[in-house]
Amino acid sequence: MLLPTPVPPPGAAFAAAPGPVEALCHLDRMYVRIQKVLFSNANAWKYLSIGTCPVNQNTAEHYYFLYYLSSCDIRRQDFDDYVTFSNTLYYKPEPIGQILRELPFSVPVTCKYNRFFRTYTIGFFPIIKGGTVVKKFNAIPDSRIILCDDSWSPLVGNQSYVVGKPMNFEVRRAVGSAGNWAYVNKCFITASQDPNSSPSYTVIDNNGCMIDGKNSPDSKFISRTASSLRFSVSAFVFSNSTSSPASPRTLFLNCQLSQGPPTPSASAKSCTYDLKTKSWKELLGDYSVCACCESSCTTQPTASLKMLTSQAFDLAFDPVMNEPTMQKKAPPHRSFKVSKEADFWDAD
């Protein structure tokens, strides 16, 4: 029992099938790494911690926690045949007002040491995924909001939007009187089918200003025709829906639809905020009609003013996201007495 047959170190197993979160245990320290592709936020490291300790090393693909077992409030438990050291990895992104575009999560991490063999085992490998709920929707025959995928085809089956990625919507109406085009004056998202419910988050306001474009470049108008208007909104969940894994993450889009002439005006327009130039731009090019988006746009009588509510759409948390295109800011490097990554991760 005291002289067991040596077994190959587990480093090869990590290389063959890396997980989103991995732990490696040595006699006096714990190494934890988490894949960067889990996050759409380039500054995710600011909101990561293991116990009381922050990220202290990073590479192109991973964030690392390299700490001794006596730090970070790591908890020790003694058993007859083994000893465990455990902690929790937390991700707590800051909300934008009352919404979140990434979901917080926590992952338990444990190192187990056999009292006789003086060895270690691999910690817990989480599988992070969100649940979805599907509801049927009876479309309004003349005017409706259509939920679309990336190719602008209607969502079908159990398809859902991913938190932090664009949600595509098309507001479509039956062709009305000649010369009138489709516009939206205001759009807001609620967690209930009742437009008057709370919480509520406004994405378009002031007679066609995409105000959420100031928070995300994914929130913008895409195209407009006489009978339809397409736009995207960066997906989010309300902060109060993340308190429990069972909390609903089903939302509804409510839009006030109007008609107006093909030439936009201050009361009928589709303006997107350009984060690079910090200016408003109308979809068809007349930027002057967007000048009032920073104040109050003139309201004139509009034809066929109508409030529409979309069918329910579900939010999912995809653990493997595309790398963000924004420029990354690396976390500060804190000194830890280890050499290259391979020295402690791929070797015993």
Order of alpha helices (4+ residues) and beta strands (2+ residues): alpha-beta-beta-beta-beta-beta-beta-beta-beta-beta-beta-beta-beta-beta-beta-beta-beta-beta-beta-beta-beta-beta-beta-beta-beta-alpha
